[in-house]
Amino acid sequence: MSERETIHLAADLSFLHTDFLWRMPGSWVGYPYYSSSEFYEDIAKTAQQGRFDLLFFGDTGGTSEDFGGNHDAVVRNGVKWPRHDMTAMIPILARLTQGVGYALTMSTTYHHPFHCARTFNALDHVTKGRIAWNAVTSAYKWEAMNWGFEEMMDHDERYRRAQEFLQVACELWDSVEPDAVIMNRESGEFLDPEKVHRLDFKGDYFNVRGPLPALPSPQQRPVIIQAGSSGPGMDLAAKYADLQFSTRRTVESMKQHRAAIDEKLAKFGRTPRDLGILWSVRVQVAESVSEARAKEQAFLDSVPPEGGLIEMSQWFGVDFSTAELGMTLTDFADQVREQKGNLGTFDELLKTTDLNMTVREFGRDYMSQRVLVAEGTPKEIVDKLEMMHYETGANGGFILARGFHASDNITEFVEHVVPELQRRGLSKKDYSGTTLRENFND
Ligand SMILES: Cc1cc2nc3c(=O)[nH]c(=O)nc-3n(C[C@H](O)[C@H](O)[C@H](O)COP(=O)(O)O)c2cc1C
């Protein structure tokens, strides 16, 4: 899925207006929120200018009560709340742009593969082949309760269900062959029935007769993204995904991750080039590193001291408001493991953090340092991106995690960093294909 060594660029638009960013300049205060698409339209046009391949919308459908035992903290502070369904925004943005693809999240834990296959077939048509599906296993109990479950499905069962879900969805997308359409007025033939197939799928979770009653879409299947990093998550990615999102905090850890997924890909008869990784990185461009740090400090100053703990509670399903002075992350490890939520991510934190840090200190750090950071002048940033890219096999690219200002952060990246990437021949100057899959392989 990333046949050449190009650095592919993506941006995560999931939390541009929550998580304390709404207090920063350029935010939604005084703006008509989701009832206007202009904010996203501007970002999409900027992304096209920077030859980005992908804009990503994450999704979860719950309101966390983890911090303090109720939803007060997340609602009062706007932490990963609200979460609007972004499906409706995508056709608007796709019409305005060429080249940029759009990734939408749909849970394999709560949806049905028939619904998913139909929706993404439709999105692939209206975006002219520029849609990707972030196939997640949902790790949040408050979301489970909105879908009618008293308790969250067990981690490994969520992945067993996801395996079956992806199998059915892919079979549905393949159930009408690309050349099945005849539409000959003279002969009166519309489609060739020989090229339209039933599935007759009967599994542990889904029974689906098929075929998908839809014309084949430009990409046939959406580009498939998987972000799980536990053992079963990596298996799912290795079998089905074109792309993986990965949050790794050191180059060493990135290299280990790449090696682990390559080993799994081989197990499924695939090659490393079949799966590109988009590494999460926060980029802060400035005249110097110290100026970049000053921007970070201005953001941190606007965040209450418990800000990071509220986010961590939501992410790991544990009440970090109970952290007493002096308690460390290790003191919470058993509780996090019991939740069976974001296991891969928590293990990464344990591996890459000074474990003498108290949870409260760590929470502060988490607000700005949760992902890899590249900061400073365009040259310094591109040096770092280039090094990380080649150290990890030059196979994918980077997804910009949220910066401190929406949407200035993306604009600054496109105006100052992209020209340097292009000058060094690292990122493309133009789109060569029309579909997302074609552009990602370039
Ligand atoms: C970069 C990234 C983006 C993610 N986006 C979502 C999302 O939008 N919705 C969601 O429910 N989970 C999301 N996840 C969580 C994963 O899908 C998965 O459930 C989680 O990583 C736990 O899987 P694991 O135990 O295999 O690591 C994301 C994870 C990462 C690393």
The ligand as a Tripos MOL2 file, in Angstrom:
@<TRIPOS>MOLECULE
LIG
   31    33     1     0     0
SMALL
NO_CHARGES

@<TRIPOS>ATOM
      1 C1         -3.8900    6.5520   16.1630 C.3       1 LIG1
      2 C2         -5.0660    5.7780   16.7440 C.ar      1 LIG1
      3 C3         -6.3700    6.1490   16.3870 C.ar      1 LIG1
      4 C4         -7.4640    5.4560   16.9180 C.ar      1 LIG1
      5 N1         -8.7240    5.8520   16.6000 N.ar      1 LIG1
      6 C5         -9.7690    5.2480   17.2030 C.ar      1 LIG1
      7 C6        -11.0960    5.6880   16.9820 C.ar      1 LIG1
      8 O1        -11.3270    6.6300   16.2280 O.2       1 LIG1
      9 N2        -12.1080    5.0540   17.6110 N.ar      1 LIG1
     10 C7        -11.8910    3.9970   18.4590 C.ar      1 LIG1
     11 O2        -12.8550    3.4510   19.0020 O.2       1 LIG1
     12 N3        -10.6430    3.5500   18.6880 N.ar      1 LIG1
     13 C8         -9.5980    4.1550   18.0950 C.ar      1 LIG1
     14 N4         -8.3410    3.7000   18.3370 N.ar      1 LIG1
     15 C9         -8.1880    2.5400   19.2110 C.3       1 LIG1
     16 C10        -7.9010    1.2680   18.4260 C.3       1 LIG1
     17 O3         -8.8190    1.0050   17.4170 O.3       1 LIG1
     18 C11        -7.9110    0.0770   19.3560 C.3       1 LIG1
     19 O4         -9.1730   -0.1690   19.8740 O.3       1 LIG1
     20 C12        -6.9910    0.3450   20.4860 C.3       1 LIG1
     21 O5         -5.7230    0.7320   19.9880 O.3       1 LIG1
     22 C13        -6.8860   -0.8880   21.3600 C.3       1 LIG1
     23 O6         -6.4270   -1.9500   20.6350 O.3       1 LIG1
     24 P1         -5.2180   -2.7800   21.1490 P.3       1 LIG1
     25 O7         -5.6230   -3.3380   22.4630 O.co2     1 LIG1
     26 O8         -5.0430   -3.8310   20.0600 O.co2     1 LIG1
     27 O9         -4.0380   -1.8420   21.2160 O.co2     1 LIG1
     28 C14        -7.2440    4.3730   17.8090 C.ar      1 LIG1
     29 C15        -5.9250    3.9930   18.1480 C.ar      1 LIG1
     30 C16        -4.8390    4.6830   17.6430 C.ar      1 LIG1
     31 C17        -3.4490    4.2350   18.0630 C.3       1 LIG1
@<TRIPOS>BOND
     1     1     2 1
     2     2     3 ar
     3     2    30 ar
     4     3     4 ar
     5     4     5 ar
     6     4    28 ar
     7     5     6 ar
     8     6     7 ar
     9     6    13 1
    10     7     8 2
    11     7     9 ar
    12     9    10 ar
    13    10    11 2
    14    10    12 ar
    15    12    13 ar
    16    13    14 ar
    17    14    15 1
    18    14    28 ar
    19    15    16 1
    20    16    17 1
    21    16    18 1
    22    18    19 1
    23    18    20 1
    24    20    21 1
    25    20    22 1
    26    22    23 1
    27    23    24 1
    28    24    25 2
    29    24    26 1
    30    24    27 1
    31    28    29 ar
    32    29    30 ar
    33    30    31 1
@<TRIPOS>SUBSTRUCTURE
     1 LIG1         1 GROUP 0 **** ****
